[in-house]
Amino acid sequence: MEFERDLVSPDVAGDELQIEAALRPKRLGEFIGQGRVREQLSLVLESALRRRLPPDHVLMSGSPGLGKTTLAMIIAAELNAPLRITSGPALERAGDLAAILSTLAEGEVLFIDEIHRMARPAEEMLYLAMEDFRVDIIVGKGPGATAIPLDIAPFTLVGATTRAGLLPAPLRDRFGFTAHMDFYEVGELEQVLYRSAKLLGVNLPDEGAHEIARRSRGTPRIANRLLRRVRDFADVRADGLINQEIASAALNLYEVDAEGLDRLDRAVLGVLLKKFGGGPVGLSTLAVAVGEEPETVEVVAEPFLVRQGLLARTPRGRVATAAAWNHLGMTPPPDAFGASLFD
């Protein structure tokens, strides 16, 4: 059994990079949601501009699709500084990072996505670069190796991570400003959709925006993706107007239900309830029953199901909650996990 995850996956798929670039806000005032982070970041940037010095290094953490890359681009735009973009997996050796750092212009913003996946040698070089704006180039090997210090231009590092707990403490402590990106409320996603609809030339009334927003798993990237699929449906099977009925019909066709669950999510819950009586059941057994790899179930499906209160991870295995029984239209047993909440 194979499931298509692109529609509700928070990761970038296919040619979405170009589409996202067209929809991304360019300035902090245009950015929707994350009010606390926006206000704090605004103070950091304004203070740096007044002092005419690069701001503190910035670390942003949170799930994919919440706007970390967009904010990195906005930081550079607000500072009127060039932006250099790379990713942690691309920095396999210290020399890879040294080549980037040595060519940075003064005040330039360096954005490292998935910074927790940097190789250890590059990570250790970054410590010195962040603190002293200097790197040590090792020449030679063995006892005769010599470290040559190389000064680099003052810069601002913006790091993004989806796994903040994997960042070593020495690296995390070198960031002057740390921001955690939260999932969006439905009302905030509606504002994201209104803006995107205007840019795409889509006729999106309030009820249509609400229907898409509540199925978007709290993630702007997913909301914009669903908007494009609903637009296609409305153009072909309706007159282009995305009202509640059209949005609901389109998303039902793409198998995204009212809570944002897709086929894999419902398959995991269905197997857990119908074959294992709600659990507990081990991850490997559950994955085999669904026909997926354990990593796919654990990394792709489980986080959203747990966040929605439909699945619980216990020492004995995975357990469906009373809310999961109700979501699939089944009566939860009296001893269902969390049943007392629904009494």
C-alpha positions in Angstrom: 0.0 0.0 0.0 1.5 3.3 -1.1 0.3 6.7 0.0 0.8 10.1 -1.6 2.0 12.5 1.0 2.8 15.7 -1.0 -0.6 17.4 -0.5 -0.4 17.6 3.3 3.3 17.3 3.8 5.0 20.3 5.4 8.1 19.7 3.3 8.7 21.4 -0.1 7.8 19.1 -3.0 8.6 19.2 -6.7 8.6 22.7 -8.3 7.1 24.4 -5.2 10.2 26.5 -4.6 9.3 28.8 -7.4 5.7 29.0 -6.4 6.6 29.7 -2.8 9.0 32.5 -3.8 6.1 34.3 -5.6 3.9 34.1 -2.5 6.5 34.9 0.2 6.2 38.2 2.0 9.2 40.4 1.4 9.0 42.6 4.6 8.3 42.0 8.3 5.1 44.1 8.1 3.7 41.7 5.4 4.4 38.6 7.4 1.3 37.0 8.9 1.2 35.2 12.2 4.0 34.6 14.8 3.2 37.9 16.4 5.5 37.4 19.4 8.4 36.4 17.1 7.8 39.3 14.7 7.8 41.9 17.5 10.9 40.5 19.1 12.7 40.3 15.8 11.6 43.8 14.9 13.3 45.2 18.0 16.5 43.2 17.3 16.7 44.5 13.7 15.8 48.1 14.5 18.4 48.2 17.3 21.1 46.9 14.9 20.2 49.4 12.2 20.5 52.3 14.7 23.9 51.1 16.0 25.0 50.4 12.4 26.3 47.0 13.4 25.2 43.5 12.4 22.5 42.1 14.7 23.0 39.1 16.9 23.0 35.7 15.3 19.4 34.3 15.0 18.2 30.8 15.5 14.7 29.8 14.5 13.2 26.4 15.4 9.9 24.8 14.5 8.2 22.4 12.2 8.6 22.7 8.4 6.4 25.1 6.5 6.0 27.7 9.3 8.1 30.5 7.7 11.7 30.1 8.9 13.2 30.5 5.4 10.8 33.4 4.7 11.9 35.2 7.9 15.6 34.7 7.0 15.0 36.4 3.7 13.0 39.2 5.4 15.9 39.7 7.9 18.3 40.3 5.0 15.8 42.6 3.3 15.2 44.7 6.5 18.9 45.1 6.9 19.4 45.9 3.2 22.1 43.2 3.2 22.9 40.5 0.8 21.8 36.9 1.7 23.8 33.7 1.3 21.8 30.5 1.6 23.1 27.0 2.3 22.0 23.9 4.3 23.5 21.8 7.1 23.8 18.6 5.0 25.7 20.5 2.3 28.5 21.4 4.8 30.2 18.0 5.0 33.7 19.4 5.7 35.2 22.3 7.5 36.6 23.5 4.1 33.0 23.8 2.7 32.1 26.3 5.4 35.5 28.1 5.2 34.9 28.7 1.5 31.6 30.4 2.3 32.7 32.4 5.3 35.9 33.7 3.7 33.8 35.3 0.8 31.1 36.9 2.9 30.8 40.7 2.6 30.6 42.9 5.7 27.1 42.8 7.1 26.0 39.9 4.9 23.4 37.4 6.2 24.3 33.7 6.1 21.3 31.4 6.3 21.9 27.7 7.2 18.8 25.6 6.9 18.6 22.4 8.9 21.7 23.6 10.8 21.5 20.6 13.2 22.7 18.4 10.3 26.0 20.0 9.9 29.1 17.9 10.0 31.0 18.1 13.3 34.2 19.7 11.8 32.2 22.4 10.1 30.2 23.0 13.3 33.4 23.5 15.4 34.7 26.0 12.8 31.4 27.9 13.1 31.9 28.4 16.9 34.9 30.6 16.3 33.4 32.4 13.3 30.3 33.4 15.2 32.2 34.7 18.3 35.4 36.2 16.9 34.7 36.5 13.1 37.7 34.4 12.5 38.4 30.9 11.1 41.5 28.8 11.5 42.7 27.1 8.3 44.7 23.9 8.9 47.7 23.5 6.6 49.5 20.2 6.5 48.8 16.9 8.3 50.0 15.2 11.4 52.5 16.8 13.8 53.5 19.3 11.2 50.1 20.7 10.7 49.8 24.5 11.2 46.7 26.6 11.9 46.6 29.8 10.0 44.1 32.4 11.4 41.9 34.1 8.8 39.8 37.1 9.7 36.4 37.3 8.1 33.9 40.2 7.7 31.4 40.6 10.5 28.2 38.8 9.4 24.9 37.7 10.8 24.1 33.9 10.9 20.5 32.9 10.7 20.1 29.2 11.5 16.9 27.2 11.0 16.2 23.8 12.5 13.2 21.4 12.8 15.0 19.5 15.6 16.2 22.0 18.1 17.0 19.3 20.6 19.8 17.9 18.3 21.7 21.2 18.4 24.8 21.0 20.6 24.7 23.3 23.6 27.9 25.2 22.5 26.3 26.1 19.2 22.9 26.9 20.6 24.4 29.3 23.2 26.2 31.3 20.5 22.9 32.6 19.1 21.9 36.0 20.6 18.3 35.6 19.6 16.3 32.4 19.6 12.8 32.1 18.2 10.4 29.2 18.2 7.8 29.1 15.5 4.3 27.9 16.6 1.6 26.3 14.5 -0.9 28.8 13.1 -4.5 29.3 14.3 -7.3 28.9 11.7 -7.9 32.7 11.7 -4.2 33.4 10.9 -4.3 30.8 8.1 -7.3 32.5 6.6 -5.3 35.8 6.4 -2.5 33.8 4.7 -5.0 32.4 2.2 -6.5 35.9 1.5 -3.1 37.2 0.6 -2.2 34.3 -1.5 -5.5 34.3 -3.3 -5.0 37.9 -4.2 -1.6 37.2 -5.6 -2.9 34.2 -7.6 -6.0 36.0 -8.8 -8.3 33.6 -7.0 -11.9 34.4 -6.0 -11.9 33.3 -2.3 -14.9 34.2 -0.1 -14.7 34.0 3.7 -16.4 30.6 3.9 -14.0 29.0 1.4 -11.0 30.4 3.2 -12.2 29.0 6.5 -12.8 25.5 5.0 -9.3 25.4 3.5 -7.7 26.8 6.6 -9.2 24.4 9.1 -7.8 21.4 7.0 -4.3 22.9 6.7 -2.8 21.3 9.8 -1.8 24.7 11.2 0.8 25.2 8.4 0.9 28.0 5.9 2.8 25.9 3.3 0.0 23.3 3.4 -2.7 26.0 3.3 -1.2 27.5 0.1 -0.8 24.1 -1.5 -4.4 23.2 -0.7 -5.5 26.6 -2.1 -3.9 25.8 -5.5 -5.5 22.4 -5.7 -8.9 23.8 -4.8 -8.4 26.5 -7.4 -7.8 23.8 -10.0 -11.0 22.1 -9.0 -13.0 25.3 -9.0 -11.7 26.3 -12.5 -12.5 22.9 -14.0 -15.8 21.9 -12.3 -17.2 25.3 -11.2 -17.0 28.9 -12.2 -13.8 29.6 -10.3 -15.5 30.8 -7.2 -14.2 28.9 -4.1 -17.1 28.9 -1.7 -17.4 26.4 1.2 -19.2 23.8 -0.9 -16.5 23.9 -3.6 -13.6 23.8 -1.2 -15.1 20.9 0.7 -15.8 18.9 -2.4 -12.3 19.5 -3.7 -10.5 18.6 -0.5 -12.7 15.5 -0.1 -11.7 14.5 -3.6 -8.0 14.8 -2.6 -8.8 12.8 0.5 -8.1 15.5 3.1 -10.8 15.3 5.7 -12.2 18.0 7.9 -9.4 17.7 10.5 -6.6 17.7 7.9 -6.0 13.9 8.1 -5.1 12.2 4.8 -5.2 8.5 3.7 -2.1 7.5 5.7 -3.3 9.1 8.9 -6.7 7.4 8.6 -5.1 4.1 7.7 -2.9 4.2 10.8 -6.0 4.9 13.0 -8.2 2.4 11.2 -5.7 -0.4 11.6 -5.1 0.5 15.2 -8.8 0.5 16.0 -10.1 -2.3 13.8 -7.2 -4.8 14.0 -5.8 -4.1 17.4 -8.8 -2.8 19.4 -7.2 0.6 20.0 -3.8 -0.8 21.2 -1.3 -0.7 22.7 0.6 -2.0 19.7 4.3 -1.7 18.8 5.5 0.7 16.1 6.9 -2.1 13.9 3.7 -4.2 14.1 1.6 -1.1 13.3 3.8 -0.2 10.3 3.6 -3.7 8.8 -0.2 -3.7 9.2 -0.4 -0.4 7.3 2.2 -1.5 4.7 4.7 1.3 5.4 8.2 1.5 6.9 8.3 2.2 10.7 10.2 5.4 10.0 7.4 6.7 7.7 4.7 6.0 10.3 6.8 7.5 13.2 8.1 10.6 11.3 5.3 11.4 8.8 2.0 10.3 10.4 2.5 10.2 14.2 3.4 13.8 15.0 0.2 15.2 13.6 -2.0 12.5 15.1 -0.4 13.0 18.5 -0.8 16.8 18.2 -4.5 16.3 17.4 -5.0 14.1 20.4 -5.9 11.1 18.3 -2.9 8.9 19.1 -0.8 8.4 22.3 2.7 7.0 22.6 3.0 4.9 25.7 5.8 2.7 27.1 3.7 -0.3 26.0 3.2 1.0 22.4 0.8 3.2 20.4 -2.7 3.7 21.7 -5.7 5.3 20.0 -7.5 7.8 22.1 -11.3 8.1 22.5 -11.1 11.1 20.1 -9.7 8.7 17.4 -12.7 6.4 17.9 -15.1 9.3 17.6 -13.3 10.7 14.5 -13.8 7.4 12.6 -17.4 7.2 13.7 -16.9 4.4 16.1 -18.0 4.1 19.8 -15.0 4.1 22.1 -14.8 1.4 24.7 -15.1 2.5 28.4 -11.4 1.9 28.9 -10.3 3.9 25.8 -7.3 6.2 26.4 -8.7 9.6 27.4 -12.3 8.3 27.6 -13.0 10.3 30.7 -12.5 13.5 28.8 -15.6 12.7 26.7 -17.9 11.5 29.5 
